[in-house]
Amino acid sequence: MDACKELKTMEAQEYRENNGIVMRIILTCHRRGWFDITELVQTLSAYKLTLDDIMDAVDYFDDSGYIETRDKESKAKVKPCDLDFDEIEIRLCGNGHLVARGIIKDDGISL
């Protein structure tokens, strides 16, 4: 395998693993109701994830329908990329529960 291909494989695996960490923490610590994304970031502080890693996962989960995101103040549903991270609340959706428990497989999430 050439170096470029090997690097892409490693990056893809890291992305899947990061998404898995974020999904497990959401299920474990924030499984019911809306929660402030800053709580998620604080909970993940023990892991070697950057804010960009966390927001990449949140964007992916939102785009995939595993979570819903809304503006903290107005409670209007938003895309996570439309606001600063500290203005967002998150809720795990039904399919998110299924993915987090390994019932639905997703190639973008390594549990």
Backbone as ProteinMPNN parsed JSONL, in Angstrom:
{"seq_chain_A": "MDACKELKTMEAQEYRENNGIVMRIILTCHRRGWFDITELVQTLSAYKLTLDDIMDAVDYFDDSGYIETRDKESKAKVKPCDLDFDEIEIRLCGNGHLVARGIIKDDGISL", "coords_chain_A": {"N_chain_A": [[0.848, -1.173, 0.0], [0.579, 2.2, -0.841], [1.996, 5.213, 0.594], [0.246, 7.433, 0.635], [-2.301, 6.276, 0.352], [-2.319, 4.707, 2.627], [-2.26, 6.68, 4.63], [-4.756, 7.925, 4.203], [-6.424, 5.789, 4.862], [-5.813, 5.517, 7.574], [-6.708, 8.027, 8.519], [-9.439, 7.817, 7.971], [-10.139, 5.725, 9.679], [-9.57, 6.91, 12.157], [-11.482, 8.971, 12.129], [-13.876, 7.465, 12.189], [-13.543, 6.225, 14.691], [-13.456, 8.47, 16.429], [-16.052, 9.456, 16.022], [-17.438, 7.307, 17.114], [-16.694, 7.453, 19.826], [-17.861, 9.928, 20.558], [-20.579, 9.325, 20.053], [-21.039, 7.223, 21.902], [-20.664, 8.587, 24.332], [-22.73, 10.465, 24.206], [-24.943, 8.716, 24.317], [-24.477, 7.471, 26.804], [-24.267, 9.561, 28.734], [-26.099, 11.55, 28.076], [-28.661, 10.686, 27.24], [-31.423, 11.229, 27.245], [-33.731, 13.732, 26.349], [-33.124, 17.274, 25.7], [-29.863, 18.671, 25.628], [-27.155, 20.818, 26.524], [-24.604, 21.58, 24.262], [-22.121, 22.299, 25.237], [-21.911, 20.816, 27.549], [-21.469, 18.288, 26.506], [-18.968, 18.69, 25.299], [-17.45, 19.203, 27.585], [-17.707, 16.734, 28.907], [-16.327, 15.131, 27.136], [-13.756, 15.95, 27.514], [-11.84, 14.347, 28.682], [-10.935, 12.746, 26.711], [-8.847, 12.54, 23.768], [-9.849, 14.451, 21.884], [-10.367, 17.055, 19.607], [-12.112, 20.227, 19.485], [-12.952, 20.55, 16.881], [-13.028, 17.857, 16.028], [-15.159, 16.932, 17.584], [-17.251, 18.586, 16.688], [-17.296, 17.817, 14.005], [-18.298, 15.235, 14.3], [-20.825, 15.824, 15.436], [-21.992, 17.287, 13.333], [-22.056, 15.233, 11.398], [-23.746, 13.344, 12.672], [-26.093, 14.838, 12.84], [-26.649, 15.338, 10.115], [-27.114, 12.719, 9.384], [-29.405, 12.096, 10.704], [-29.392, 11.183, 13.311], [-29.272, 12.754, 15.528], [-30.949, 15.714, 16.763], [-30.63, 19.214, 16.44], [-30.805, 22.37, 18.036], [-31.299, 25.926, 18.454], [-30.229, 27.383, 21.43], [-31.462, 29.639, 22.619], [-33.795, 30.476, 21.045], [-34.991, 28.049, 20.579], [-35.446, 27.048, 18.105], [-35.12, 24.676, 15.504], [-31.988, 23.941, 14.089], [-29.17, 23.707, 11.84], [-26.11, 22.365, 12.926], [-23.825, 23.619, 11.901], [-24.638, 26.178, 11.417], [-24.541, 27.809, 13.617], [-22.544, 29.102, 16.385], [-20.726, 26.76, 18.372], [-21.361, 26.879, 21.109], [-23.936, 27.774, 21.22], [-25.759, 25.832, 20.841], [-28.142, 23.211, 21.364], [-28.648, 19.725, 21.869], [-30.314, 16.691, 20.931], [-30.723, 13.234, 21.222], [-31.96, 11.162, 18.715], [-34.403, 8.64, 17.662], [-33.227, 6.799, 15.719], [-30.615, 7.36, 16.332], [-30.353, 6.237, 18.869], [-30.552, 3.567, 18.13], [-28.28, 3.227, 16.502], [-26.261, 3.851, 18.345], [-26.471, 1.708, 20.049], [-25.67, -0.341, 18.493], [-27.497, -1.641, 16.889], [-28.317, -0.674, 14.437], [-26.071, -0.485, 11.815], [-23.422, 1.689, 10.96], [-21.145, 2.825, 8.717], [-19.598, 5.032, 9.215], [-19.192, 5.238, 11.884], [-17.473, 3.896, 14.525], [-18.081, 1.622, 16.857]], "CA_chain_A": [[0.0, 0.0, 0.0], [1.417, 3.393, -0.877], [1.904, 6.069, 1.785], [-0.953, 8.266, 0.55], [-3.445, 5.414, 0.61], [-2.225, 4.31, 4.036], [-2.645, 7.851, 5.412], [-6.204, 8.074, 4.07], [-7.022, 4.705, 5.637], [-5.65, 5.874, 8.988], [-7.595, 9.16, 8.794], [-10.811, 7.305, 7.974], [-10.318, 4.962, 10.915], [-9.613, 7.877, 13.261], [-12.782, 9.634, 12.03], [-14.88, 6.519, 12.685], [-13.337, 6.04, 16.131], [-13.891, 9.705, 17.09], [-17.518, 9.457, 15.987], [-17.881, 6.293, 18.069], [-16.527, 8.001, 21.177], [-18.884, 10.954, 20.766], [-21.884, 8.67, 20.115], [-21.146, 6.494, 23.179], [-20.821, 9.564, 25.414], [-24.1, 10.99, 24.116], [-25.854, 7.682, 24.818], [-24.226, 7.198, 28.212], [-24.437, 10.71, 29.63], [-27.114, 12.521, 27.627], [-29.556, 9.903, 26.39], [-32.807, 11.704, 27.206], [-33.997, 15.161, 26.32], [-32.184, 18.227, 25.125], [-28.748, 19.05, 26.482], [-26.264, 21.852, 26.008], [-23.423, 20.973, 23.637], [-20.944, 22.529, 26.074], [-21.844, 19.669, 28.461], [-20.837, 17.215, 25.734], [-17.555, 19.034, 25.154], [-16.831, 18.997, 28.901], [-17.666, 15.298, 29.163], [-15.316, 14.56, 26.25], [-12.439, 16.541, 27.78], [-10.91, 13.284, 29.073], [-10.481, 12.094, 25.485], [-7.968, 13.387, 22.953], [-10.619, 14.967, 20.761], [-10.416, 18.509, 19.477], [-13.453, 20.753, 19.259], [-13.276, 20.241, 15.483], [-13.421, 16.446, 15.985], [-16.494, 16.82, 18.178], [-18.22, 19.222, 15.794], [-17.42, 16.953, 12.829], [-19.217, 14.153, 14.683], [-22.161, 16.403, 15.598], [-22.487, 17.557, 11.976], [-22.346, 13.948, 10.767], [-24.925, 12.761, 13.31], [-27.251, 15.64, 12.448], [-26.922, 15.056, 8.706], [-27.575, 11.332, 9.276], [-30.683, 11.962, 11.398], [-29.212, 10.523, 14.607], [-29.541, 13.767, 16.544], [-31.527, 16.98, 16.337], [-29.969, 20.348, 17.068], [-31.611, 23.594, 18.053], [-30.742, 27.122, 19.064], [-30.53, 27.415, 22.863], [-32.357, 30.739, 22.979], [-35.084, 30.482, 20.349], [-35.464, 26.656, 20.517], [-35.693, 26.71, 16.702], [-34.206, 23.659, 14.995], [-30.945, 24.517, 13.235], [-28.036, 22.856, 11.5], [-25.02, 22.755, 13.828], [-22.854, 24.499, 11.236], [-25.204, 27.519, 11.285], [-24.337, 28.557, 14.861], [-21.356, 28.78, 17.168], [-21.007, 25.532, 19.093], [-21.926, 27.115, 22.436], [-25.323, 28.222, 21.077], [-26.503, 24.661, 20.368], [-28.614, 22.116, 22.205], [-28.714, 18.476, 21.106], [-31.175, 15.616, 21.422], [-30.532, 11.972, 20.518], [-33.199, 10.698, 18.08], [-34.628, 7.201, 17.672], [-32.178, 6.088, 14.984], [-29.373, 7.554, 17.07], [-30.333, 5.197, 19.903], [-30.287, 2.28, 17.476], [-26.881, 3.21, 16.084], [-25.417, 3.837, 19.543], [-26.554, 0.374, 20.649], [-25.172, -1.306, 17.526], [-28.61, -2.312, 16.198], [-28.122, -0.202, 13.068], [-24.654, -0.29, 11.524], [-23.061, 2.866, 10.187], [-19.718, 2.746, 8.401], [-18.921, 6.237, 9.681], [-19.11, 5.211, 13.351], [-16.881, 2.663, 15.055], [-18.447, 1.427, 18.26]], "C_chain_A": [[0.895, 1.238, 0.0], [1.103, 4.3, 0.314], [0.628, 6.915, 1.788], [-2.205, 7.459, 0.895], [-3.484, 4.991, 2.081], [-2.655, 5.458, 4.951], [-4.157, 8.055, 5.366], [-6.933, 7.007, 4.871], [-6.956, 5.017, 7.132], [-6.571, 7.026, 9.374], [-9.05, 8.71, 8.862], [-11.094, 6.528, 9.262], [-10.406, 5.882, 12.127], [-10.96, 8.6, 13.291], [-13.882, 8.729, 12.59], [-14.775, 6.333, 14.2], [-13.784, 7.279, 16.916], [-15.411, 9.774, 17.135], [-18.078, 8.454, 16.99], [-17.779, 6.778, 19.506], [-17.629, 9.006, 21.478], [-20.264, 10.301, 20.899], [-22.07, 7.926, 21.446], [-21.35, 7.451, 24.349], [-22.221, 10.164, 25.384], [-25.072, 9.975, 24.699], [-25.702, 7.491, 26.325], [-24.623, 8.359, 29.125], [-25.62, 11.616, 29.294], [-28.21, 11.845, 26.81], [-30.977, 10.442, 26.284], [-32.866, 13.221, 27.185], [-32.889, 15.982, 25.703], [-31.07, 18.507, 26.124], [-27.864, 20.033, 25.746], [-25.001, 21.194, 25.453], [-22.157, 21.217, 24.458], [-20.8, 21.416, 27.121], [-21.158, 18.488, 27.774], [-19.337, 17.467, 25.614], [-16.824, 18.811, 26.48], [-16.687, 17.511, 29.213], [-16.553, 14.644, 28.347], [-13.91, 15.088, 26.518], [-11.408, 15.491, 28.195], [-10.33, 12.552, 27.86], [-9.613, 13.067, 24.69], [-8.678, 13.865, 21.696], [-10.553, 16.489, 20.764], [-11.867, 18.936, 19.341], [-13.885, 20.475, 17.829], [-13.705, 18.78, 15.333], [-14.848, 16.263, 16.487], [-17.542, 17.41, 17.243], [-18.369, 18.45, 14.487], [-18.406, 15.822, 13.117], [-20.649, 14.675, 14.799], [-22.775, 16.707, 14.231], [-22.893, 16.249, 11.282], [-23.614, 13.329, 11.347], [-26.198, 13.519, 12.921], [-27.639, 15.348, 11.003], [-27.499, 13.649, 8.513], [-28.895, 11.091, 9.987], [-30.589, 11.253, 12.745], [-29.445, 11.465, 15.775], [-30.334, 14.893, 15.903], [-30.759, 18.067, 17.065], [-30.884, 21.556, 16.989], [-30.842, 24.716, 18.728], [-31.171, 27.155, 20.535], [-31.575, 28.464, 23.212], [-33.732, 30.6, 22.355], [-35.758, 29.118, 20.332], [-35.817, 26.236, 19.095], [-34.667, 25.665, 16.265], [-33.271, 24.304, 13.979], [-29.977, 23.415, 12.832], [-26.882, 23.298, 12.396], [-24.021, 23.721, 13.202], [-23.36, 25.933, 11.107], [-24.976, 28.401, 12.508], [-22.969, 28.255, 15.446], [-21.713, 27.592, 18.055], [-21.689, 25.78, 20.433], [-23.352, 27.664, 22.399], [-26.275, 27.061, 20.773], [-26.932, 23.752, 21.512], [-28.809, 20.905, 21.296], [-29.709, 17.53, 21.762], [-30.91, 14.377, 20.577], [-31.883, 11.489, 20.0], [-33.283, 9.173, 18.118], [-33.551, 6.418, 16.948], [-30.813, 6.26, 15.641], [-29.234, 6.536, 18.192], [-29.981, 3.845, 19.287], [-28.837, 2.156, 17.029], [-25.976, 3.079, 17.307], [-25.404, 2.474, 20.22], [-26.113, -0.725, 19.679], [-26.248, -2.072, 16.785], [-28.6, -1.936, 14.717], [-26.627, 0.02, 12.885], [-24.467, 0.961, 10.68], [-21.559, 2.818, 9.966], [-18.919, 3.947, 8.88], [-18.725, 6.27, 11.187], [-18.561, 3.859, 13.794], [-17.199, 2.562, 16.534], [-17.663, 0.265, 18.804]], "O_chain_A": [[1.86, 1.309, 0.761], [0.063, 4.159, 0.956], [0.003, 7.089, 2.833], [-3.062, 7.923, 1.648], [-4.55, 4.927, 2.694], [-3.345, 5.227, 5.944], [-4.772, 8.331, 6.396], [-7.954, 7.293, 5.495], [-7.924, 4.806, 7.862], [-7.159, 7.002, 10.456], [-9.806, 9.172, 9.717], [-12.163, 6.664, 9.856], [-11.223, 5.661, 13.021], [-11.52, 8.818, 14.366], [-14.72, 9.177, 13.373], [-15.786, 6.288, 14.902], [-14.424, 7.148, 17.959], [-15.991, 10.111, 18.167], [-19.085, 8.726, 17.644], [-18.678, 6.538, 20.311], [-18.259, 8.943, 22.533], [-21.04, 10.688, 21.772], [-23.142, 7.995, 22.048], [-22.125, 7.159, 25.259], [-22.834, 10.351, 26.435], [-25.938, 10.337, 25.495], [-26.697, 7.363, 27.038], [-25.245, 8.152, 30.167], [-26.085, 12.37, 30.149], [-28.639, 12.383, 25.79], [-31.672, 10.137, 25.315], [-32.141, 13.9, 27.913], [-31.868, 15.463, 25.252], [-31.313, 18.573, 27.329], [-27.829, 20.074, 24.516], [-24.401, 20.344, 26.111], [-21.215, 20.427, 24.384], [-19.683, 21.105, 27.536], [-20.363, 17.779, 28.391], [-18.533, 16.556, 25.807], [-15.708, 18.291, 26.496], [-15.654, 17.082, 29.727], [-15.908, 13.707, 28.817], [-12.968, 14.711, 25.82], [-10.208, 15.734, 28.068], [-9.345, 11.823, 27.981], [-9.651, 14.276, 24.921], [-8.173, 13.707, 20.585], [-10.67, 17.123, 21.813], [-12.748, 18.107, 19.11], [-15.058, 20.193, 17.582], [-14.645, 18.488, 14.592], [-15.641, 15.533, 15.893], [-18.596, 16.812, 17.028], [-19.457, 18.426, 13.913], [-19.245, 15.493, 12.28], [-21.582, 14.037, 14.312], [-23.948, 16.415, 13.999], [-23.95, 16.175, 10.656], [-24.464, 12.843, 10.601], [-27.247, 12.914, 12.701], [-28.813, 15.136, 10.699], [-28.279, 13.416, 7.59], [-29.455, 9.999, 9.889], [-31.597, 10.775, 13.265], [-29.776, 11.031, 16.879], [-30.392, 15.02, 14.679], [-30.289, 17.859, 18.183], [-31.627, 21.744, 16.026], [-29.88, 24.493, 19.462], [-32.349, 26.973, 20.843], [-32.474, 28.205, 24.013], [-34.736, 30.604, 23.067], [-36.963, 29.028, 20.098], [-36.422, 25.182, 18.895], [-33.49, 25.758, 16.614], [-33.688, 25.095, 13.132], [-29.971, 22.33, 13.413], [-26.696, 24.497, 12.604], [-23.435, 24.549, 13.899], [-22.595, 26.82, 10.727], [-25.192, 29.611, 12.446], [-22.314, 27.285, 15.062], [-22.87, 27.433, 18.446], [-22.517, 24.973, 20.856], [-23.914, 27.987, 23.446], [-27.451, 27.277, 20.482], [-26.203, 23.548, 22.483], [-29.097, 21.044, 20.108], [-29.92, 17.561, 22.975], [-30.877, 14.46, 19.35], [-32.847, 11.414, 20.762], [-32.347, 8.502, 18.552], [-33.01, 5.463, 17.504], [-29.95, 5.391, 15.514], [-28.142, 6.027, 18.445], [-29.206, 3.076, 19.856], [-28.234, 1.091, 17.165], [-25.033, 2.288, 17.304], [-24.433, 2.122, 20.89], [-26.177, -1.908, 20.012], [-25.947, -3.06, 16.115], [-28.845, -2.777, 13.852], [-25.989, 0.653, 13.726], [-25.269, 1.248, 9.791], [-20.787, 2.774, 10.924], [-17.691, 3.888, 8.944], [-18.153, 7.223, 11.716], [-19.122, 2.812, 13.472], [-16.667, 3.309, 17.356], [-17.81, -0.084, 19.975]]}, "name": "protein", "num_of_chains": 1, "seq": "MDACKELKTMEAQEYRENNGIVMRIILTCHRRGWFDITELVQTLSAYKLTLDDIMDAVDYFDDSGYIETRDKESKAKVKPCDLDFDEIEIRLCGNGHLVARGIIKDDGISL"}
